Amino acid sequence: MYRNFPMISRVVYGRGCFDQLDDILTDRRRPGSDSMVFVVDDVFEGSDLAARVPVRDSDVLLWADVDVEPKTSYVDEMTDLARAAAGDEPAGVIGIGGGSVMDLAKAVSLMLTNPGSSADYQGWDLIRNPAIYHVGIPTLSGTGAEVSRTAVLTGPEKKLGLNSDHTVFDQVVLDPDLIADAPDRQRFYTGMDCYIHCVESLEGTYLNAFSEAYGSKALELCREVFLGERTPESDEKLMMASFFGGMSIAYSQVGVAHAASYGLSYVLGLKHGEGNCVAFNHLEEFYPEGVAEFHRMAEFAGVDIPTDVTRGLSDPDMERMMDVSLGMGPLWENALGPDWRDRMTRERLRALYERM
């Protein structure tokens, strides 16, 4: 049976379109349920962007600390804060920030309507109740979080997303002006997340014409952005690469780099984009052309990819890292096929991690 997956209901795109946010949200406010919960990256606290967030008297503004990637405990804490301030079902949740903030906003919107802890829902299609209305507004581009059906979280036992049809945003606001001032290094790592998951999608066993159409265009845009001169159009291209890249895996999957990155992030605390780069840097046996081009992009950007991050890792930590990675079955199957368990043994994965 073919997957009947959801897509974002509404998208607004263009420079300055962030200023339409109040009008967009007005249509969702109802008597008795008019409070909006804004989840905003705390890096913007006191900034010009913060002053433009259309917070009304009945609304709640939560500053999100994403110096480390979102944990299930943090999602639960933010959900409790939102519920205490805005009631059980506010009119909506709006995430403004990079991929981690958007994942956090998606998770809070789900946990406002589903009982228990967010850790209970780490996996595929465990969410039972639809989320409340939720909006994603990226201030970094590359992760594809604005279009994906997952909210990536680190829990007490694993790093795994809330993968659900209910996770997808109802509305996204794509304003290239919002990503213009992103630090160069951070821009590179989030952009490489897009590049890497396009390579993984295009070379995976799940590949189909739908995924290929989006992934090929995203890959083309990544090349223009990261192997060409920086121009005013670069931010627009990167924003659309992220959007198309996210769509490319909606009907396929990512692969070895992402599967390995989940283990790196869980045990070593590496940010998602950086973890992908650390892993992809050593995956010539799986993606020879992609890794060679990635090396050229890193050199062009003047970014040195961290190495030897697993040196001196204890055996229990290595085992835990492998457990998390091997728990990403669909990613490994896309990369290696249905017999992936025979092909990616613990011994082979350990040797791969030891090279990182």
C-alpha positions in Angstrom: 0.0 0.0 0.0 1.3 3.5 -0.9 1.7 6.0 1.9 -0.9 8.7 2.0 1.3 11.3 3.7 0.2 14.8 4.7 1.7 18.0 3.3 1.7 21.5 4.7 -1.7 23.1 4.3 -0.4 26.6 3.7 2.9 28.2 2.8 3.7 31.9 2.4 7.1 32.8 0.8 9.0 36.0 0.1 11.2 38.7 1.6 9.3 40.5 4.4 6.5 38.0 4.6 7.1 37.5 8.3 5.2 40.8 8.8 2.0 39.0 7.6 2.1 36.7 10.6 -0.4 38.6 12.7 -2.9 38.5 9.9 -2.3 34.8 9.4 -2.9 34.1 13.1 -5.9 36.3 13.4 -7.9 33.8 11.2 -7.1 31.1 13.8 -8.2 33.0 16.9 -11.6 32.2 18.4 -13.5 33.5 21.4 -12.4 31.4 24.4 -9.4 30.0 22.4 -7.5 33.0 21.2 -4.1 32.5 22.9 -1.1 31.8 20.8 2.1 30.2 22.2 5.2 31.6 20.6 8.3 29.4 21.0 11.2 31.5 20.0 15.0 30.9 20.0 16.4 32.8 22.9 19.3 34.0 20.7 16.7 36.6 19.5 15.8 37.9 22.9 16.1 41.7 22.8 16.6 41.7 19.0 14.8 43.6 16.3 13.1 40.3 15.3 11.8 39.8 18.8 10.1 43.2 18.6 8.4 42.2 15.4 6.8 39.0 16.9 3.0 39.8 17.0 2.4 38.9 20.7 -1.0 40.0 22.0 -2.0 40.3 25.6 -3.6 36.9 25.7 -0.5 35.2 24.1 2.4 33.4 25.7 6.0 33.9 24.7 8.4 31.1 25.6 12.1 31.7 25.0 13.7 28.4 23.9 17.2 27.4 25.0 18.5 25.2 22.2 22.2 25.3 23.0 21.8 21.6 23.2 19.2 19.7 21.1 15.7 19.4 22.5 15.3 16.7 25.2 12.0 15.0 25.9 12.2 16.5 29.5 12.5 20.0 28.0 9.5 19.4 25.7 7.4 18.3 28.8 8.6 21.4 30.7 7.6 23.7 27.9 4.3 22.0 27.4 3.5 22.5 31.1 4.4 26.2 30.9 2.2 26.6 27.8 -0.7 24.8 29.4 -0.4 26.8 32.6 -0.3 30.1 30.8 -2.7 29.5 27.9 -5.0 26.6 29.0 -5.2 23.1 27.7 -5.9 24.0 24.1 -4.5 27.4 23.0 -5.3 28.6 19.5 -1.9 27.6 18.2 1.8 27.1 18.7 4.3 29.1 16.6 8.0 28.1 16.4 10.5 30.7 15.3 14.1 29.6 15.0 16.3 26.9 13.6 15.5 23.2 13.2 15.6 22.5 17.0 13.1 25.3 17.8 10.8 24.1 15.1 11.0 20.5 16.4 10.3 21.8 19.9 7.3 23.7 18.7 6.0 20.7 16.8 6.5 18.5 19.9 4.7 21.0 22.2 1.8 21.2 19.8 1.5 17.4 19.9 1.9 17.1 23.7 -0.9 19.6 24.4 -3.3 17.0 23.0 -1.7 13.7 23.9 -1.3 12.4 27.5 1.9 11.4 29.2 5.5 12.3 28.4 6.9 13.0 25.0 9.3 10.2 25.6 6.3 7.8 25.3 5.9 8.8 21.6 9.5 8.5 20.3 9.1 6.3 17.3 7.0 5.9 14.2 3.2 6.6 14.3 2.7 6.4 18.1 0.9 9.8 18.3 -2.9 9.2 18.5 -4.5 12.7 18.8 -4.0 15.5 16.2 -1.8 18.4 17.3 -3.2 21.8 17.8 -2.7 24.3 15.0 1.1 24.9 14.6 3.3 27.2 12.5 6.9 26.9 11.6 9.1 30.0 10.8 12.7 29.1 10.0 15.6 31.5 10.8 18.1 28.9 9.6 17.7 26.7 6.5 18.8 23.2 5.8 17.3 20.8 8.2 14.0 20.5 6.4 12.2 20.7 9.8 9.7 23.1 8.3 8.3 20.3 6.1 9.1 17.1 7.9 6.8 14.7 9.8 9.2 14.4 12.7 10.2 16.3 15.8 13.7 15.0 16.6 14.2 14.6 20.4 16.7 13.1 22.8 15.0 11.0 25.4 16.2 9.1 28.5 17.0 6.0 26.4 17.4 7.1 22.8 17.5 9.9 20.3 14.4 9.4 18.1 11.8 11.6 16.6 8.1 11.9 17.2 7.4 10.6 13.7 3.7 11.1 12.9 1.4 12.5 10.2 0.1 14.9 13.0 3.6 16.4 13.4 3.6 18.3 10.1 3.1 22.0 10.4 -0.2 23.5 9.3 1.5 26.7 8.1 5.0 27.7 7.3 6.3 31.2 6.8 9.4 31.3 4.5 11.1 34.7 4.7 14.7 34.7 3.3 15.4 37.9 5.2 15.3 35.9 8.4 18.2 33.7 7.5 20.5 36.4 6.1 22.4 37.0 9.3 23.0 33.4 10.3 26.6 32.8 11.4 28.7 31.3 8.5 29.6 28.2 10.4 26.1 27.5 11.5 24.8 28.2 8.0 27.2 25.6 6.6 26.3 22.9 9.0 22.5 23.3 8.6 23.0 23.6 4.8 25.0 20.4 4.8 22.2 18.6 6.6 20.2 19.4 3.5 22.9 18.3 1.1 23.6 15.1 2.9 20.0 14.0 3.2 19.5 14.7 -0.5 22.5 12.5 -1.3 21.1 9.8 0.9 17.6 10.0 -0.6 18.9 10.0 -4.2 21.1 7.0 -3.6 18.7 5.0 -1.4 16.7 1.9 -2.1 13.5 3.8 -1.4 14.1 6.2 -4.3 11.2 7.0 -6.5 10.3 9.7 -9.0 8.6 11.9 -6.4 11.6 11.9 -4.1 14.0 12.3 -7.0 12.2 15.3 -8.4 12.5 17.3 -5.1 15.9 15.9 -4.1 17.6 16.6 -7.5 16.5 20.3 -7.4 17.6 20.7 -3.8 21.0 19.2 -4.6 21.4 21.6 -7.5 20.5 24.6 -5.3 23.0 23.4 -2.6 25.7 23.3 -5.2 24.9 26.8 -6.3 25.0 28.0 -2.7 28.0 26.2 -1.3 30.2 26.1 -4.4 29.4 29.5 -5.7 29.8 33.2 -4.9 27.6 34.5 -2.0 24.9 36.8 -3.5 21.6 38.2 -2.2 19.8 35.3 -4.0 21.9 32.7 -2.0 19.5 32.9 1.0 16.5 32.4 -1.2 18.1 29.4 -2.9 19.2 27.9 0.5 15.7 28.3 1.9 14.1 26.5 -1.1 16.8 23.8 -1.0 15.8 23.1 2.6 12.1 23.0 1.7 12.7 20.7 -1.4 15.2 18.6 0.5 12.7 18.0 3.3 10.1 17.0 0.7 12.6 14.6 -1.0 12.6 12.4 2.1 8.8 12.7 2.7 8.3 9.7 0.4 11.7 8.1 0.9 14.3 8.2 3.8 17.7 9.4 4.8 20.6 6.9 5.2 24.0 6.0 6.8 25.1 9.5 7.8 21.9 10.3 9.6 21.7 6.8 11.3 25.3 7.3 12.5 24.7 10.9 13.5 21.8 9.9 15.9 24.3 7.8 17.9 26.9 10.6 17.9 24.4 13.1 19.1 23.0 10.9 21.8 26.3 10.0 23.4 28.5 12.9 22.5 25.9 15.7 22.4 26.9 16.8 18.9 24.4 19.1 17.2 22.5 17.4 14.4 24.1 19.2 11.4 27.6 18.8 12.9 27.0 15.1 13.7 25.9 14.5 10.1 29.1 16.2 8.8 31.3 14.2 11.2 29.8 11.0 10.0 29.5 11.8 6.3 33.2 12.8 6.3 34.1 9.1 6.4 31.4 7.5 4.3 33.3 7.2 0.9 32.4 3.5 0.8 28.7 4.3 0.6 28.6 7.7 -1.1 31.9 8.3 -2.9 30.9 11.1 -5.2 28.8 12.9 -2.5 31.6 12.7 0.0 34.2 14.1 -2.5 31.9 17.0 -3.3 31.2 17.6 0.4 34.9 17.9 1.0 35.1 20.6 -1.7 32.2 22.4 -0.1 33.9 22.4 3.3 37.1 23.7 1.8 35.3 26.4 -0.1 33.5 27.5 3.1 36.7 27.3 5.1 35.2 24.8 7.6 37.3 22.1 9.2 35.1 19.1 10.0 35.9 17.8 13.6 37.8 14.5 13.6 38.7 11.9 16.3 35.5 12.7 18.2 35.2 9.1 19.3 38.8 8.7 20.4 39.0 7.4 23.9 35.3 6.6 24.1 34.5 4.0 26.7 33.2 0.6 25.6 29.8 1.1 27.3 29.4 4.5 25.5 30.4 2.9 22.2 27.8 0.1 22.7 25.2 2.7 23.6 26.1 4.7 20.4 25.7 1.6 18.3 22.4 0.7 20.0 20.9 4.1 19.1 22.2 4.0 15.6 21.0 0.5 14.8 17.6 1.4 16.2 17.1 3.5 13.1 15.8 0.6 11.0 14.1 2.5 8.1 17.3 4.6 7.6 19.5 1.6 7.3 17.0 -0.2 5.1 16.9 2.8 2.7 20.7 2.8 2.6 21.5 -0.9 2.4 18.3 -2.7 1.5 16.0 -5.2 3.4 19.0 -7.3 4.4 20.7 -4.4 6.1 21.1 -6.2 9.4 23.4 -8.8 7.7 25.4 -6.0 6.0 25.7 -3.6 8.9 27.0 -5.7 11.7 28.0 -4.3 15.1 31.6 -5.0 14.2 31.3 -3.0 11.0 29.5 -0.1 12.7 32.1 0.0 15.5 34.9 0.2 12.9 33.0 3.0 11.2 32.6 5.0 14.4 36.2 4.5 15.3 37.2 6.3 12.1 35.2 9.3 13.2 
